[in-house]
Amino acid sequence: MNLYKRILPACLLLMLLLQSFASAASPAQAAAPARPITVNINGSFITTDSSPFIESGRIKVSVRTLASLGLTYSWDTATRTATITNPALDSFRLIEGQATAYKNGQPVQMDNAAGNYNGRIMVPARFVSEAFGYSVYYERTRGILFITSKDYVPDTAAQLSGDLAAARLAAISLPIQFDFTPVPAAESGQSRNYTYRFAANDATRYVYENALVSTVVEIKDGAAHAVWQYGTNGIPGYDLYTTLGGQQPGYMAEMSHDHFRYFGGGYRASYQTAADGSYQSFPYYTRNYGEIIQPIPE
């Protein structure tokens, strides 16, 4: 009995410690790092010096990213002021921490203040871009911020290029348009991992997967249209191939020939060999999002 009385408190203490450890570990495990937002300007994926992020429902980008729009940028440390100028010499002045900006000296109200994040001045992408005549669209499915100038026209020649990798890159460089409402689980923030799947020697259609939902996309008349969305796995209440939007096309058996995947921090391409239907795959690295599309090796 005396031994039991001595052991019981120690066991209880051990159980409390284990519960405390589990409680402390749970938030860290649940709080997976957010998937970075990709920027595409006039049909080209660009590399940013600081990843855009969403704050209070507004996407913020580094002002240096705007240089890809043909805008110049200067920073005054004393006044904590960023000045952005376009080729027509219109100026846009933003003061760190303030939501009031100045276009050509006239005060204008931004929907979110400019801020300093790790030494980078981040500004509301939509407000600044639209102030200079650019259009902004955020595609939640893949987490891509598309910024286009008024005179931009998608390169249909690239989409029909005999260079398969170039044609596929042109295809994924188009924002996906939906005639149905995509499910929230299809959004990029639900999973850091994603895969593009193509039919053999084809750039006119692809399947985009985020490990939860698959979206089938067709390229028609220079635009990307989602035609079907279905549950892949991991969504409570849905089985594999459950239709979530659109209609299933008849060519799905063809859509697993070439894979380009980001998983667990690395990239891997897989190609189906014509001889026996098996796959050859290899890892690779990218400098920007567009390089996920790899040429088929000889």
Phi, psi and chi 1 to 4 in degrees:
 res  aa     phi    psi   chi1   chi2   chi3   chi4
   1 MET       -  -44.4  179.8   64.3   68.9      -
   2 ASN   -60.5  -39.1  -69.4  -22.3      -      -
   3 LEU   -64.1  -40.5  179.0   61.8      -      -
   4 TYR   -61.8  -43.6  174.3   78.0      -      -
   5 LYS   -64.3  -31.1  -70.1 -178.5  178.0 -179.8
   6 ARG   -77.0  -35.6  -70.6 -162.7  -60.7  -91.1
   7 ILE   -77.5  -37.6  -67.5  176.6      -      -
   8 LEU   -57.6  -48.4 -179.4   59.7      -      -
   9 PRO   -60.7  -37.3  -23.8   35.2      -      -
  10 ALA   -65.0  -39.0      -      -      -      -
  11 CYS   -66.6  -41.7  -68.7      -      -      -
  12 LEU   -63.0  -41.0  -69.3  173.2      -      -
  13 LEU   -62.3  -42.3  177.7   60.2      -      -
  14 LEU   -62.7  -41.4  178.9   59.8      -      -
  15 MET   -63.8  -41.3  -70.1  174.9   63.2      -
  16 LEU   -64.6  -39.1  -71.0  172.0      -      -
  17 LEU   -64.4  -42.3  -72.5  173.3      -      -
  18 LEU   -65.0  -41.2  -71.1  173.3      -      -
  19 GLN   -64.5  -40.9  -70.1  175.3   -7.6      -
  20 SER   -62.5  -41.0  175.4      -      -      -
  21 PHE   -64.5  -42.9  175.3   78.0      -      -
  22 ALA   -64.6  -40.8      -      -      -      -
  23 SER   -65.1  -38.6  -60.7      -      -      -
  24 ALA   -70.5  -32.1      -      -      -      -
  25 ALA   -79.2  -29.2      -      -      -      -
  26 SER   -58.4  -49.3  -64.3      -      -      -
  27 PRO   -59.2  -39.6  -22.6   33.5      -      -
  28 ALA   -65.3  -36.9      -      -      -      -
  29 GLN   -71.9  -36.4  -67.8  170.3   -7.9      -
  30 ALA   -74.8  -31.5      -      -      -      -
  31 ALA   -86.0   69.8      -      -      -      -
  32 ALA   -67.8  143.7      -      -      -      -
  33 PRO   -60.3  141.9   20.5  -31.3      -      -
  34 ALA   -65.7  145.3      -      -      -      -
  35 ARG   -73.8  131.1  177.9  169.3  159.2 -175.7
  36 PRO   -61.7  145.4  -20.2   31.5      -      -
  37 ILE   -83.8  133.3  -66.3  172.9      -      -
  38 THR   -94.1  146.8  -58.6      -      -      -
  39 VAL  -114.4  131.2  178.7      -      -      -
  40 ASN  -124.3  119.8 -177.0  -67.5      -      -
  41 ILE  -115.5  120.1  -65.5 -179.8      -      -
  42 ASN    49.8   44.4  -75.9  -18.4      -      -
  43 GLY    86.4    1.9      -      -      -      -
  44 SER  -121.9  132.7  -62.5      -      -      -
  45 PHE   -75.3  135.7  -68.0  105.8      -      -
  46 ILE  -120.0  158.4   66.5  167.8      -      -
  47 THR   -95.3  127.2  -58.3      -      -      -
  48 THR  -103.5  152.2   59.4      -      -      -
  49 ASP   -77.2  -15.6   63.7  -21.5      -      -
  50 SER  -151.6  132.9 -177.4      -      -      -
  51 SER   -66.4  132.5  -65.8      -      -      -
  52 PRO   -61.6  158.9  -20.7   32.9      -      -
  53 PHE  -150.2  166.7   59.2   86.8      -      -
  54 ILE  -103.3  128.0  -61.7  175.8      -      -
  55 GLU  -133.3  122.8 -179.1 -178.0   75.0      -
  56 SER    53.7   38.1  -59.1      -      -      -
  57 GLY    78.3    5.9      -      -      -      -
  58 ARG  -116.5  135.9  -57.4  -68.0 -174.0  -91.0
  59 ILE   -83.6  129.3  -62.3  177.2      -      -
  60 LYS  -112.1  138.1  -74.2 -166.1  166.2 -177.0
  61 VAL  -126.9  156.7  -62.0      -      -      -
  62 SER   -68.5  139.5  163.7      -      -      -
  63 VAL   -62.7  -25.5  -68.7      -      -      -
  64 ARG   -67.1  -26.3  -67.1 -172.5 -177.4  -84.8
  65 THR   -61.3  -31.8  -60.7      -      -      -
  66 LEU   -68.4  -11.8  -57.3  176.3      -      -
  67 ALA   -61.0  -27.9      -      -      -      -
  68 SER   -69.0  -11.8  -61.6      -      -      -
  69 LEU   -91.6    4.3  -64.4  169.7      -      -
  70 GLY    85.9   13.6      -      -      -      -
  71 LEU   -97.1  144.5  -52.8  177.5      -      -
  72 THR  -101.0  158.4   58.1      -      -      -
  73 TYR  -140.4  139.1  154.8   79.6      -      -
  74 SER  -138.1  155.6   63.4      -      -      -
  75 TRP  -131.8  128.4  170.0 -109.0      -      -
  76 ASP  -105.2  107.3 -173.5  -34.3      -      -
  77 THR   -63.9  -38.7  -56.3      -      -      -
  78 ALA   -62.7  -42.7      -      -      -      -
  79 THR   -99.9   -1.1   60.9      -      -      -
  80 ARG    53.3   49.1  -47.2  -60.4  -67.0  174.9
  81 THR  -122.8  133.4  -60.3      -      -      -
  82 ALA  -104.7  135.1      -      -      -      -
  83 THR  -120.5  123.9  -58.7      -      -      -
  84 ILE  -113.3  133.3  -56.5  169.3      -      -
  85 THR  -130.2  137.1  -53.2      -      -      -
  86 ASN   -97.0  172.6   67.0    6.3      -      -
  87 PRO   -58.9  -24.9  -27.8   36.8      -      -
  88 ALA   -83.8    4.4      -      -      -      -
  89 LEU    70.6   19.9  -59.1 -176.7      -      -
  90 ASP   -72.9  138.3  -66.6  -43.2      -      -
  91 SER  -116.1  149.6   66.4      -      -      -
  92 PHE  -134.3  114.7 -164.0   78.5      -      -
  93 ARG  -110.0  127.2 -172.0  160.7   56.2   90.9
  94 LEU  -122.8  137.5  -52.3   99.2      -      -
  95 ILE  -110.1  130.6  -57.1  171.7      -      -
  96 GLU   -54.0  129.8  179.8 -175.6  -31.6      -
  97 GLY    84.8   -0.3      -      -      -      -
  98 GLN  -115.7  144.3  -64.9 -172.2   16.1      -
  99 ALA   -92.3   -9.5      -      -      -      -
 100 THR   -91.4  124.4  -59.9      -      -      -
 101 ALA  -117.3  178.1      -      -      -      -
 102 TYR  -135.4  116.8  -60.6   86.2      -      -
 103 LYS  -104.5  117.2 -176.7  178.2 -178.6 -179.1
 104 ASN    51.8   38.0  -65.1  -29.8      -      -
 105 GLY    86.7   -9.5      -      -      -      -
 106 GLN   -96.8  132.8  -61.4  -60.7  -48.4      -
 107 PRO   -69.1  136.8   24.2  -32.6      -      -
 108 VAL  -135.8  151.7  -72.0      -      -      -
 109 GLN  -100.8  125.6 -164.1   67.1   22.4      -
 110 MET   -89.2  157.3  -64.3 -169.8  -66.1      -
 111 ASP   -82.6   -2.7   52.3    4.8      -      -
 112 ASN  -161.4  143.4 -161.9  -84.3      -      -
 113 ALA   -75.3  152.7      -      -      -      -
 114 ALA   -71.6  147.0      -      -      -      -
 115 GLY  -144.8  159.1      -      -      -      -
 116 ASN  -102.0  119.5 -171.0  -37.6      -      -
 117 TYR  -127.0  109.5  -59.9   82.7      -      -
 118 ASN    54.0   41.2  -62.1  -38.8      -      -
 119 GLY    82.6    5.8      -      -      -      -
 120 ARG  -116.6  131.8  -63.3  -72.0 -173.9  -89.3
 121 ILE   -82.3  118.7  -61.4  -59.9      -      -
 122 MET  -109.0  135.0  -51.0  -68.0  -73.9      -
 123 VAL  -129.4  157.3  -64.8      -      -      -
 124 PRO   -63.4  119.5  -18.5   30.1      -      -
 125 ALA   -62.2  -46.0      -      -      -      -
 126 ARG   -64.5  -45.4 -179.5  176.5  -63.2  -81.7
 127 PHE   -64.6  -48.2 -173.1   82.4      -      -
 128 VAL   -67.0  -43.4  174.4      -      -      -
 129 SER   -65.6  -44.8  -61.8      -      -      -
 130 GLU   -69.6  -27.6  -68.6 -177.9  -10.2      -
 131 ALA   -64.0  -26.4      -      -      -      -
 132 PHE  -103.1   13.1  -74.0  102.3      -      -
 133 GLY    88.6   18.7      -      -      -      -
 134 TYR  -102.3  153.9  -65.3   89.4      -      -
 135 SER   -98.8  143.9  -63.3      -      -      -
 136 VAL  -128.3  133.3  176.8      -      -      -
 137 TYR  -141.5  127.2  169.9   68.2      -      -
 138 TYR  -104.1  116.2  178.3   56.0      -      -
 139 GLU   -92.4  110.0 -176.7 -158.7  -63.8      -
 140 ARG   -72.1  -26.3  -65.5 -178.0  179.0  -83.2
 141 THR   -58.6  -45.6  -59.4      -      -      -
 142 ARG  -110.2   -1.3  -65.1 -179.7  -66.3  164.3
 143 GLY    68.5   45.2      -      -      -      -
 144 ILE  -118.0  129.6  -59.1  175.3      -      -
 145 LEU   -95.6  113.2  178.1   66.8      -      -
 146 PHE   -98.0  125.6  -70.4   91.0      -      -
 147 ILE  -123.3  126.2  -55.8  176.1      -      -
 148 THR  -133.4  146.8   55.0      -      -      -
 149 SER   -83.2  166.1   56.0      -      -      -
 150 LYS   -61.7  -34.3  -71.4 -178.0  177.9  179.0
 151 ASP   -95.1    9.4   57.6   -7.4      -      -
 152 TYR   -74.5  134.1  169.4   69.4      -      -
 153 VAL  -128.3  127.5  177.5      -      -      -
 154 PRO   -55.4  143.4  -25.8   35.2      -      -
 155 ASP   -80.9   91.0 -172.2   -6.2      -      -
 156 THR   -68.0  -27.0   53.7      -      -      -
 157 ALA   -64.1  -38.6      -      -      -      -
 158 ALA   -66.7  -36.0      -      -      -      -
 159 GLN   -66.2  -25.9  -63.5  164.4   21.9      -
 160 LEU  -105.6   13.9  -59.3  173.9      -      -
 161 SER   -62.0  146.6  171.2      -      -      -
 162 GLY   -71.3  -15.6      -      -      -      -
 163 ASP   -80.0  104.8 -178.1  -23.0      -      -
 164 LEU   -59.4  -43.0 -175.3   60.2      -      -
 165 ALA   -63.7  -40.7      -      -      -      -
 166 ALA   -65.7  -40.0      -      -      -      -
 167 ALA   -66.6  -39.7      -      -      -      -
 168 ARG   -68.8  -36.9  -73.4  173.4  169.4  175.4
 169 LEU   -63.2  -41.7  173.9   57.3      -      -
 170 ALA   -62.4  -35.1      -      -      -      -
 171 ALA   -66.2  -45.9      -      -      -      -
 172 ILE   -78.2   -8.4   72.3  167.1      -      -
 173 SER   -84.4   -0.1  -63.1      -      -      -
 174 LEU   -96.5  136.9  -63.5  168.7      -      -
 175 PRO   -66.9  137.7   22.2  -31.5      -      -
 176 ILE   -76.2  129.3  -59.5  175.2      -      -
 177 GLN  -103.7  141.9  -59.0  176.9   15.9      -
 178 PHE  -120.2  133.6  -71.3   86.1      -      -
 179 ASP   -96.1   -3.6  -67.7  -32.9      -      -
 180 PHE  -130.0  167.4   55.7   86.2      -      -
 181 THR   -85.2  116.1  -58.5      -      -      -
 182 PRO   -67.8  147.3   22.8  -30.9      -      -
 183 VAL   -74.9  149.3  -64.1      -      -      -
 184 PRO   -56.7  -33.0  -26.6   35.6      -      -
 185 ALA   -65.1  -15.0      -      -      -      -
 186 ALA   -80.2  -12.0      -      -      -      -
 187 GLU   -71.3  149.4  -64.2 -179.9    3.5      -
 188 SER   -61.0  -30.4   63.0      -      -      -
 189 GLY   -68.2  -11.1      -      -      -      -
 190 GLN   -79.8  -17.0  -58.9  -61.1  -44.2      -
 191 SER  -157.8  136.9  173.9      -      -      -
 192 ARG   -78.2  -20.3  -69.8 -178.0   62.6   84.6
 193 ASN   -91.9  146.4  -57.4  -44.7      -      -
 194 TYR  -155.7  159.3   56.5   91.5      -      -
 195 THR  -143.8  139.6  -58.2      -      -      -
 196 TYR  -105.3  132.7  -74.8   95.0      -      -
 197 ARG  -123.5  137.3  -66.3 -165.6  -75.9  117.2
 198 PHE  -128.0  154.3  -69.4   86.7      -      -
 199 ALA   -75.7  165.5      -      -      -      -
 200 ALA   -62.9  132.0      -      -      -      -
 201 ASN    52.4   37.2  -59.4  -49.1      -      -
 202 ASP  -134.2  135.4 -171.7    9.6      -      -
 203 ALA  -123.3    6.3      -      -      -      -
 204 THR   -90.1   -1.9   63.7      -      -      -
 205 ARG  -159.2  149.8   52.3 -162.2  166.6  147.4
 206 TYR  -154.8  164.2   64.9   82.2      -      -
 207 VAL  -114.2  127.9 -179.1      -      -      -
 208 TYR  -110.1  125.8  177.2   80.8      -      -
 209 GLU  -121.2  139.4  -59.1  173.8  -19.2      -
 210 ASN  -115.0   22.8   75.0  -16.5      -      -
 211 ALA    79.8  -10.2      -      -      -      -
 212 LEU  -118.5  -43.0  -62.4  173.8      -      -
 213 VAL  -132.1  141.8  174.5      -      -      -
 214 SER  -110.3  137.8  -65.1      -      -      -
 215 THR  -122.3  122.4  -55.5      -      -      -
 216 VAL   -93.3  127.1 -177.0      -      -      -
 217 VAL  -123.3  136.2  179.9      -      -      -
 218 GLU  -118.3  140.2  -65.9  179.8   -2.8      -
 219 ILE   -97.5  116.8  -48.3  -59.6      -      -
 220 LYS  -138.7  131.3  -66.6 -178.9  178.2  178.9
 221 ASP    52.2   41.4  -58.6  -37.7      -      -
 222 GLY    74.2   17.1      -      -      -      -
 223 ALA  -135.3  156.1      -      -      -      -
 224 ALA  -104.4  122.1      -      -      -      -
 225 HIS  -117.9  128.1  -59.3  -88.7      -      -
 226 ALA   -76.8  125.9      -      -      -      -
 227 VAL  -109.6  -22.0  -63.0      -      -      -
 228 TRP  -155.2  142.7 -173.0   38.8      -      -
 229 GLN  -134.4  131.2 -162.1  165.5   71.1      -
 230 TYR  -142.3  156.4   61.4   93.4      -      -
 231 GLY   -71.0  131.5      -      -      -      -
 232 THR   -90.7  -59.5  -57.9      -      -      -
 233 ASN  -174.8  167.3   56.4   43.2      -      -
 234 GLY    82.3   -2.0      -      -      -      -
 235 ILE   -96.4  117.7  -52.9  178.8      -      -
 236 PRO   -56.7  132.8  -24.4   34.3      -      -
 237 GLY    89.7   -4.4      -      -      -      -
 238 TYR  -122.8  137.9  -67.5  102.6      -      -
 239 ASP   -94.3  168.3  -64.7  -34.6      -      -
 240 LEU   -58.2  133.8 -173.6   65.5      -      -
 241 TYR    71.7   16.2  -57.9  129.1      -      -
 242 THR   -67.8  125.9  -63.0      -      -      -
 243 THR   -69.6  127.3  -67.0      -      -      -
 244 LEU  -109.2  -13.7  -55.0  174.7      -      -
 245 GLY   179.7  148.0      -      -      -      -
 246 GLY    74.1 -160.3      -      -      -      -
 247 GLN  -133.0  144.4  -66.3 -176.9  -20.0      -
 248 GLN   -69.0  125.1  178.9  177.2   -4.5      -
 249 PRO   -78.5  163.5   26.8  -31.5      -      -
 250 GLY   -84.4    1.2      -      -      -      -
 251 TYR  -106.2   15.6   50.8   69.7      -      -
 252 MET   -60.9  -27.5  -70.2  -54.7  -63.2      -
 253 ALA   -64.0  -18.8      -      -      -      -
 254 GLU   -88.5  -11.8  -53.2  170.8   20.4      -
 255 MET   -90.8   26.3  -60.3  -57.4  -64.0      -
 256 SER  -129.1   29.8  -67.1      -      -      -
 257 HIS   -79.1  -47.6 -164.7  -81.6      -      -
 258 ASP  -124.5  130.9  -59.1  -28.3      -      -
 259 HIS  -120.3  141.5  -61.9   69.5      -      -
 260 PHE  -131.2  113.3  -53.4   97.5      -      -
 261 ARG  -126.0  140.7  173.7  175.3  -61.6  174.2
 262 TYR  -112.9  121.1  175.1   84.5      -      -
 263 PHE  -148.0  127.3 -177.3   84.1      -      -
 264 GLY    60.5   30.2      -      -      -      -
 265 GLY    91.2    3.7      -      -      -      -
 266 GLY  -135.0  163.7      -      -      -      -
 267 TYR  -111.6  147.0  -65.0   86.7      -      -
 268 ARG  -149.5  133.7  179.5  169.7  -70.8  -86.3
 269 ALA  -106.0  140.8      -      -      -      -
 270 SER  -132.1  133.8  -59.9      -      -      -
 271 TYR  -126.3  137.1  -56.3   97.1      -      -
 272 GLN   -84.3  128.2 -171.7  175.0   14.4      -
 273 THR   -80.8  142.7   59.9      -      -      -
 274 ALA   -70.7  -25.0      -      -      -      -
 275 ALA   -67.7  -54.6      -      -      -      -
 276 ASP  -127.2    4.0   58.5    3.5      -      -
 277 GLY    81.4    2.1      -      -      -      -
 278 SER   -80.4  172.4   62.1      -      -      -
 279 TYR  -115.1  143.0  -75.1   86.2      -      -
 280 GLN  -111.0  137.4  -64.1  178.5  -11.6      -
 281 SER  -140.5  157.4   65.0      -      -      -
 282 PHE  -152.9  148.6   62.4   89.2      -      -
 283 PRO   -82.0  157.4   29.5  -33.6      -      -
 284 TYR  -156.3  173.4   59.4   96.9      -      -
 285 TYR  -124.2  155.2  -58.0   93.9      -      -
 286 THR  -129.0  154.2   69.3      -      -      -
 287 ARG   -97.7  -26.3  -69.5  166.2  -65.5 -178.0
 288 ASN  -148.4  175.0   66.4   33.2      -      -
 289 TYR   -58.3  -39.7 -173.4   94.6      -      -
 290 GLY   -60.2  -24.4      -      -      -      -
 291 GLU   -77.8    4.5  -67.8 -178.7   -4.0      -
 292 ILE   -65.1  -28.0 -169.6  173.6      -      -
 293 ILE   -81.6  118.3  -57.9  -62.3      -      -
 294 GLN  -111.2  146.5  -67.0  -72.3  -60.2      -
 295 PRO   -68.8  147.6   25.8  -34.4      -      -
 296 ILE   -71.0  125.3  -63.7  176.3      -      -
 297 PRO   -66.2  150.1   24.5  -33.0      -      -
 298 GLU   -65.7      -  -63.5  -68.5  -22.5      -
